Amino acid sequence: MPTNLHEFLRSRRSIRRFKPIAVNTDILTRIIETATHAPSAHNCQPWRFAVLTKPEPKLRLSELLAADFRRDLAADGLAEAEIESRLIRSKSRINAAPVVIILCMDTSEMDIYPDKKRRHAEQMMAVQSAAQAGLQLQLAAHAEGLSSVWTCGPLFTPDSVKSALSLADSWQPQAMFFLGYADESPKEKTLKPLTEIVQWIA
Ligand SMILES: Cc1cc2nc3c(=O)[nH]c(=O)nc-3n(C[C@H](O)[C@H](O)[C@H](O)COP(=O)(O)O)c2cc1C
């Protein structure tokens, strides 16, 4: 684990295969608590976390998500064999992950505006704030020697996620994290050069 902060931040990578080892609840609590130190618009802290460590809720979630996924893939015109193999992969990722965390957003304490433009901006602020907690969660996990990956399935199937987990109406699923002890090495990653992504304004 790098001790230099820059090296530490640069060494976080997405991991999608985990050892079948449970994660201690105190460690998970500490990770989530650190995630809640993220900055947020108006300090509204719109992030919410649904934590799944037991097989039954993971199975429930994976089955409901798979039903939606099947509908989408069939509408895309994929062959049945391809649909079946993608569904198996999707279900096994959820069920094999030692920990699944659904990051939700609750906008009930955000500002309310009469016009569409500012309502949209306010919604974006909540999304951006929730994402801050998402990255902070991944970095806190990394600090504990754990690995994770951010996945976006819940954005496509928010209602199924809510119903599978009986989430409050105001919780809007944003992302699903798989978390555990790494059982793979990440592939090389090429970063875009700064010359392409930074404009130094004169
Ligand atoms: C908003 C967001 C959505 C993502 N969705 C997925 C996903 O659905 N499935 C997946 O395997 N990885 C997903 N990722 C992980 C990215 O693929 C990964 O961060 C990227 O390839 C860079 O690799 P690194 O995290 O190892 O640096 C997502 C990441 C972000 C930030």
PDBQT file of the ligand as one rigid body, heavy atoms in Angstrom, charges set to zero:
ROOT
HETATM    1  C1  LIG A 301     -19.802   6.089 -13.525  1.00  0.00    +0.000 C 
HETATM    2  C2  LIG A 301     -19.044   4.798 -13.713  1.00  0.00    +0.000 A 
HETATM    3  C3  LIG A 301     -19.712   3.699 -14.235  1.00  0.00    +0.000 A 
HETATM    4  C4  LIG A 301     -19.035   2.488 -14.392  1.00  0.00    +0.000 A 
HETATM    5  N1  LIG A 301     -19.738   1.389 -14.811  1.00  0.00    +0.000 NA
HETATM    6  C5  LIG A 301     -19.111   0.189 -14.892  1.00  0.00    +0.000 A 
HETATM    7  C6  LIG A 301     -19.859  -0.977 -15.206  1.00  0.00    +0.000 A 
HETATM    8  O1  LIG A 301     -21.085  -0.926 -15.397  1.00  0.00    +0.000 OA
HETATM    9  N2  LIG A 301     -19.196  -2.159 -15.262  1.00  0.00    +0.000 N 
HETATM   10  C7  LIG A 301     -17.851  -2.258 -15.016  1.00  0.00    +0.000 A 
HETATM   11  O2  LIG A 301     -17.299  -3.366 -15.073  1.00  0.00    +0.000 OA
HETATM   12  N3  LIG A 301     -17.108  -1.159 -14.694  1.00  0.00    +0.000 NA
HETATM   13  C8  LIG A 301     -17.718   0.056 -14.623  1.00  0.00    +0.000 A 
HETATM   14  N4  LIG A 301     -16.998   1.177 -14.255  1.00  0.00    +0.000 N 
HETATM   15  C9  LIG A 301     -15.543   1.061 -13.977  1.00  0.00    +0.000 C 
HETATM   16  C10 LIG A 301     -14.720   1.603 -15.153  1.00  0.00    +0.000 C 
HETATM   17  O3  LIG A 301     -14.756   0.690 -16.216  1.00  0.00    +0.000 OA
HETATM   18  C11 LIG A 301     -13.276   1.854 -14.682  1.00  0.00    +0.000 C 
HETATM   19  O4  LIG A 301     -13.275   2.807 -13.649  1.00  0.00    +0.000 OA
HETATM   20  C12 LIG A 301     -12.402   2.359 -15.840  1.00  0.00    +0.000 C 
HETATM   21  O5  LIG A 301     -12.244   1.357 -16.814  1.00  0.00    +0.000 OA
HETATM   22  C13 LIG A 301     -11.024   2.808 -15.366  1.00  0.00    +0.000 C 
HETATM   23  O6  LIG A 301     -10.356   1.750 -14.704  1.00  0.00    +0.000 OA
HETATM   24  P1  LIG A 301      -9.839   1.885 -13.192  1.00  0.00    +0.000 P 
HETATM   25  O7  LIG A 301     -11.035   2.122 -12.303  1.00  0.00    +0.000 OA
HETATM   26  O8  LIG A 301      -9.153   0.568 -12.886  1.00  0.00    +0.000 OA
HETATM   27  O9  LIG A 301      -8.906   3.046 -13.103  1.00  0.00    +0.000 OA
HETATM   28  C14 LIG A 301     -17.648   2.383 -14.075  1.00  0.00    +0.000 A 
HETATM   29  C15 LIG A 301     -16.983   3.515 -13.558  1.00  0.00    +0.000 A 
HETATM   30  C16 LIG A 301     -17.671   4.706 -13.377  1.00  0.00    +0.000 A 
HETATM   31  C17 LIG A 301     -16.941   5.883 -12.772  1.00  0.00    +0.000 C 
ENDROOT
TORSDOF 0
